[in-house]
């Protein structure tokens, strides 16, 4: 039996300098990504999304806008990725902005020393 693929959405634009990226997980699902994978014999387990965050201006920290929310989204992503890998699944994280990768990589490294991006 093939390794299942756990899909985790991380709808965040917290680390961006404009909103929009947070819409990507929903758009990819609506475009049929999961059905496409299923049709090719991949067992998909969609675990939904971590809490979402839409970018907003952070006048207090203009060089590190929304850093607290970047950390919040990353932490939630770490937990979901690590749990899925511990169950023996492969993981596909649908971001969001590029800061979603922080949680993706940290979650993978919590379970294995060999990751692929």
C-alpha positions, 0 to 999 in steps of 0.5 A: 500500500502506498504511503498516504499523503496528508495535506495541511493548509496554512492560509497565512500572509503574516510575513508578506507585505501585502495580503492575498497569499492566505487565499492559496490553500482554498484556491488550490483545493477549489481548483481540484488539486486533491481530486487530481492527486486521488485520480492518480492513485494517491491516498489523500488525507486532508487535515484542513487548515491551521488558523488563518491570518491575513496580513495587516500593516504593523506600524510598531514593527515595520521591518518585521511586520506581524512577527507574532502571527508568523510565529503562531502560524509556524507553531501550529504548522510544526505540530500538524506536520510532526503529527502526520509524519509520526503517523507515517504519512508524507506531508504536503503543506499548502501555504500561504506566504513563504514564512509557512516554510518555517513551520513545515521544516521545523515539523519535519525535523522534529520527526526525521533528519531527512527532509525534501522540499 
